[in-house]
Amino acid sequence: MSISEPKPNATKARSSHTNPRKRKAGSKAPSAKASAAGRNRSFPFASKQEAVLALLQRAKGAAIPEITEATGWQPHSVRGFLSGVVKKKLKLKVESRKDGRDRTYRIKTRASS
């Protein structure tokens, strides 16, 4: 190898995933109109967080299968949302009760104490 030749691996070709602005041909980012239309079409709440809080505020509460149906989340994501957002960030008291097969969660209010 002579001095004037570049070393192998000295310049590495960048792939498209290292540059966030560069997209592969045929892939398109969803437009703002499409995502807003999809949100308003079948989901009456502005966010999934609002939907879960509405389910938890019902007198009977909500089971994890109900919340997964309403949000499209996996069960472990629902449990993480309950402990991380509802309990820790929003500082709401969550009451849990085992009814038959499913566990029911609801936000504990002063009237229900």
C-alpha positions in Angstrom: 0.0 0.0 0.0 1.5 3.3 -1.0 1.1 6.6 0.9 -1.1 8.3 -1.6 -3.8 5.5 -1.6 -6.6 5.9 0.9 -7.0 3.3 3.5 -9.8 0.8 3.1 -12.8 1.7 5.3 -11.5 5.2 5.5 -14.7 6.6 4.0 -17.8 4.7 4.9 -20.8 4.9 2.7 -23.8 6.2 4.6 -27.0 4.3 4.4 -30.4 5.9 4.2 -31.3 5.1 7.8 -28.5 7.2 9.1 -29.8 10.3 7.5 -33.4 11.1 8.7 -34.1 13.5 5.9 -33.4 10.9 3.2 -36.2 8.6 2.4 -36.3 5.5 0.3 -38.1 5.7 -3.0 -41.8 4.9 -2.6 -42.0 5.6 1.1 -44.1 8.6 2.0 -44.6 10.2 5.4 -48.3 10.4 6.4 -49.7 13.8 5.8 -51.2 15.9 8.6 -54.6 15.7 6.9 -54.5 11.9 6.7 -53.6 11.5 10.4 -56.2 14.1 11.5 -58.9 12.4 9.4 -58.1 9.0 10.8 -58.2 10.3 14.3 -61.6 12.0 13.9 -63.2 9.1 11.9 -63.8 6.5 14.7 -62.2 8.0 17.8 -64.4 10.6 19.7 -61.6 11.8 22.0 -58.8 14.1 21.1 -56.2 11.7 22.5 -55.9 8.1 23.7 -55.1 9.4 27.2 -58.5 11.2 27.3 -60.2 8.0 26.2 -58.5 5.9 28.9 -59.3 8.5 31.6 -62.9 8.5 30.5 -63.1 4.7 30.8 -61.5 4.8 34.2 -63.8 7.5 35.5 -66.9 5.3 34.9 -68.6 4.0 38.1 -67.7 0.4 37.1 -64.2 1.3 35.8 -62.6 -0.5 33.0 -60.8 -3.8 32.4 -57.6 -4.1 30.4 -59.3 -5.7 27.4 -61.7 -2.8 27.2 -58.8 -0.3 27.3 -56.8 -2.2 24.7 -59.9 -2.3 22.4 -60.4 1.5 22.8 -56.8 2.4 22.2 -55.2 -0.3 20.2 -52.4 -0.7 22.8 -51.0 -4.0 24.0 -51.9 -5.1 27.5 -48.4 -4.4 28.9 -48.7 -0.8 27.5 -52.0 -0.3 29.3 -50.5 -1.4 32.6 -47.5 0.9 32.0 -49.8 3.8 31.2 -51.7 3.2 34.4 -48.7 3.1 36.6 -46.5 5.7 34.8 -48.9 8.3 33.6 -52.1 8.0 35.7 -50.5 7.2 39.0 -47.1 8.9 38.9 -47.5 11.9 36.5 -51.2 12.8 37.0 -51.1 11.7 40.7 -54.5 10.0 40.5 -55.5 7.2 42.9 -56.3 4.0 40.9 -58.4 1.4 42.5 -57.9 -2.2 41.3 -60.4 -5.0 41.9 -60.4 -8.6 40.6 -63.8 -9.5 39.2 -63.9 -13.0 37.9 -61.3 -13.4 35.2 -60.4 -9.7 34.5 -59.0 -7.1 36.8 -61.0 -3.8 36.8 -59.3 -0.5 37.3 -61.0 2.8 38.1 -60.0 6.2 39.3 -60.7 6.6 43.0 -62.8 9.7 43.8 -63.5 11.2 47.1 -67.1 10.0 47.0 -66.0 6.4 46.5 -63.6 6.4 49.4 
